[in-house]
Amino acid sequence: MTNYLQCGTHGKQPETAVCKHIAKAMKTGKEVGFYWSVENQEYDAVCGKCNKLSDEQWVSQQNDLIRLLCLGCFKVAASHHGIEIEEVA
C-alpha cells in the first residue's frame, strides 16, 4: 500500500525513502551517488557510502539514516545524479 506525503512543491505525492546523505545533497548540490530501487511501487535510494554498508550495519543505523521524500523530490534528487525515474504503474 502506498503512503502519501503533502509536499510544498509537488503537492500530494507518493512517499519515498532516501538516505540522509541524498537528502542533504539536494541542498548542497554535491553528488553522493544514487542507488535506487522500486518494489511494489515503493521507491527508495541510498548514496554510495550507504550502499557499501553491510546488512547488519544498515539495520543498526537505519533509523538515523532514512529520510522521507515525495516522489517528485525523489525524481529531482535522481536527476541531479543524471538518472531519470519512470513511474511504475
N, C-alpha and C positions, 0 to 999 in steps of 0.2 A: 504494500500500500504506500502510495506516495504522500509525503507530508509537504506542506506548502509554507512559504515564507512571504511576508509582505515587505518588498524591497522599496526603498525610497526612489530608486532609479528605474527599476524594471516592473514594479507593481507585484501582483501576486504571481509567484513562480514556484516551481518545484524546488524542494530543499536539496542541496548537495553538501558533501563533506570534503574539506581540503585540510592539509596540514597548516599549522600556523605560519610556516615559512612562506607558503604560497600566498596566504592572506596578507602577510607583511609585504611581500614583493609587489603586490598590487599598488601599494602606497609608495614604495621606494623606486620602482621601475627596474629593480635588479632581477636578472634571470636566475632562477634557482632549480630549474628542471620541472617537468610536468608529466608525471607518470600517472595516467588516468585509466579508469575502467568504468564500465556501466553494466549493471546486472539488475534485472527486473526493474528497469527504468530508474535505478538509483545510481547516481553519478558520484564518483569520488576521485581524488587525486592527491598525490604526495610529491614532495620535492625529491631531488637526487639524494640528499642526506637521509631523509626518512625512508626512501626506497631501499637503502642499504641496511636498515635495522633488521635484526633477526625478529622472528615472530614473537619470541619472549620479550625482547626489548620493546617492540611496538605495543604489546598488550600492557606492559607495565607503565608505559608513558602516554598511552592514547588519550586519556582524559585531559592531559595538558596540551597535547598536540592538535586535537581536532577542532576545527572551526567550521561553522555552517555558513554557506553562501547560497544565494538564489541561483537558479540555473543561468540566468542572464549574466550575473557576475562571474560564474564559473566559466562561461564562454569567453568573457573578457580576459580572465586570467590565462586561459588556454591560448587565446590569440596573441597575447603578449609573448608567449613562448613559441609562436609560429604554428600553432595547432588549431585546426578548425573542427569544432564539435558539431556533429549532426545529431539532432534529437532522434531518439529511438522511440518508435510508436508502440 
